[in-house]
Amino acid sequence: MKDQREPRRRWLALAIAVAWQAVSSRPAAAQDGQGGSVVVSGGWAQAVPPETRESRGFLVVRNTGAMTARLVSAWSPDVEAVRLLERDPVSATAFRSPPEGFSIPPDGILTMEPGGPHLALDGLRQPLGPGDAIRVFLRFERAGEIAVELRGHDH
């Protein structure tokens, strides 16, 4: 007598194999990006009310290479302008654009976070509420352009 469960087992094994391949070959999270020895992760933006046209973006840049990496600028099709900002060393409350961008030493990390270095997102072209996303392109001196997604969060 033939075991009728055998075809089901084969089908189930095939379904599990296909699902595993789909999950394991999936690209990194949409907000993550990489270019050469530069890895960008943890991107998010401050969610703002619909009438507000400015926000701030935050992320982590890791330089896994042997040479200094330099983030020189950023742009986005979803905002009029993206500015790199750091705390002004003279004023405790002001921010300024770093004259030569942000340098990330070999095996170093740049953490953009509230109250510290960040991306100023000026002139939002669409509302940026919780869960909404905008695409930002980071320009590095050697690594070129890296695209990241910043999702709106209430922080």
C-alpha positions in Angstrom: 0.0 0.0 0.0 1.4 3.4 -1.1 1.8 6.2 1.5 -0.4 9.0 0.3 1.5 11.5 2.5 4.6 11.3 0.3 3.4 13.7 -2.5 2.4 16.2 0.2 5.8 15.9 1.9 7.5 16.5 -1.4 5.3 19.5 -2.1 5.9 20.9 1.4 9.7 20.4 1.1 9.7 22.2 -2.2 7.6 25.1 -0.8 9.9 25.4 2.2 13.0 25.4 -0.1 11.5 28.1 -2.4 10.4 30.2 0.6 13.9 29.9 2.2 15.6 30.9 -1.0 13.3 34.0 -1.3 14.0 35.1 2.2 17.7 34.4 2.3 18.4 36.0 -1.1 16.4 39.1 -0.2 18.4 42.3 -0.5 19.2 44.3 2.7 16.5 46.4 4.2 15.3 49.2 2.0 16.9 51.9 4.1 20.4 50.3 4.0 23.0 50.9 1.3 26.6 50.2 0.5 29.2 51.6 -1.8 32.7 50.1 -1.7 33.9 50.2 1.9 31.1 52.5 3.0 28.0 50.9 4.6 24.9 53.0 5.6 22.3 51.6 7.9 19.6 52.6 10.4 18.2 55.4 8.4 15.1 57.3 9.6 13.6 60.8 9.4 11.6 62.8 11.9 7.9 62.5 11.1 6.3 65.9 10.8 2.7 67.2 10.5 1.5 67.4 6.9 1.8 71.2 6.7 5.5 71.1 7.8 8.0 71.2 5.0 11.2 70.6 6.9 12.5 67.4 8.6 15.7 65.9 9.8 17.3 62.6 8.7 19.5 60.3 10.7 21.6 57.3 9.9 24.8 55.5 10.6 27.8 55.4 8.2 30.5 52.8 8.7 33.8 52.9 6.9 35.1 49.3 6.6 38.1 50.4 4.4 41.7 51.3 5.1 41.3 54.9 3.8 39.3 57.8 5.2 35.8 58.1 3.6 34.3 61.6 3.2 30.5 62.3 2.9 30.5 65.5 0.8 26.8 66.1 0.0 23.4 64.6 -0.3 20.3 65.1 -2.5 16.8 63.8 -2.8 14.0 63.9 -5.4 11.6 64.1 -2.5 12.9 67.4 -1.1 14.1 70.7 -2.5 17.4 70.5 -0.6 19.4 68.2 1.6 22.1 69.8 3.8 24.7 68.1 5.9 24.7 69.7 9.4 26.9 69.4 12.5 26.8 71.2 15.8 28.6 74.5 15.7 31.7 74.4 17.9 31.2 78.1 18.9 27.4 78.0 19.8 25.9 75.3 21.9 22.5 75.5 20.1 23.5 76.3 16.5 24.3 74.0 13.6 26.5 74.6 10.5 27.4 72.8 7.4 30.8 71.1 7.7 33.2 72.9 5.3 34.6 69.7 3.8 31.8 67.3 4.6 32.0 64.5 7.2 35.2 62.5 7.4 34.9 58.9 8.6 38.3 57.4 9.5 39.3 53.8 8.5 37.2 51.3 10.5 35.3 54.4 11.9 31.6 55.2 12.3 29.7 58.5 11.7 26.4 58.5 13.7 23.9 61.0 12.6 21.4 61.4 15.5 19.1 64.0 17.1 21.2 66.8 18.7 24.2 65.9 16.6 25.2 65.6 13.0 22.2 65.1 10.7 20.7 65.7 7.3 18.5 68.8 7.1 15.6 67.9 4.7 14.3 71.3 3.4 11.2 71.7 1.3 9.5 68.3 1.6 7.5 67.7 -1.6 5.1 65.4 0.1 4.0 64.8 3.7 6.4 62.8 5.9 4.3 61.1 8.5 5.1 57.9 10.5 5.8 55.1 8.1 6.2 57.4 5.0 9.5 57.2 3.3 11.7 59.4 1.2 14.8 58.4 -0.8 18.1 60.2 -0.2 21.3 59.9 -2.2 24.5 60.3 -0.2 27.6 61.4 -2.2 30.9 60.2 -1.0 34.3 61.4 -2.2 35.5 57.9 -3.3 32.6 55.6 -2.8 30.3 57.5 -5.1 26.6 57.8 -4.5 24.7 55.5 -2.1 20.9 55.5 -2.1 19.1 55.1 1.3 15.5 55.2 2.3 14.5 57.3 5.3 11.2 56.2 6.9 9.3 58.7 9.1 9.3 58.0 12.8 7.9 59.8 15.8 11.1 60.2 18.0 
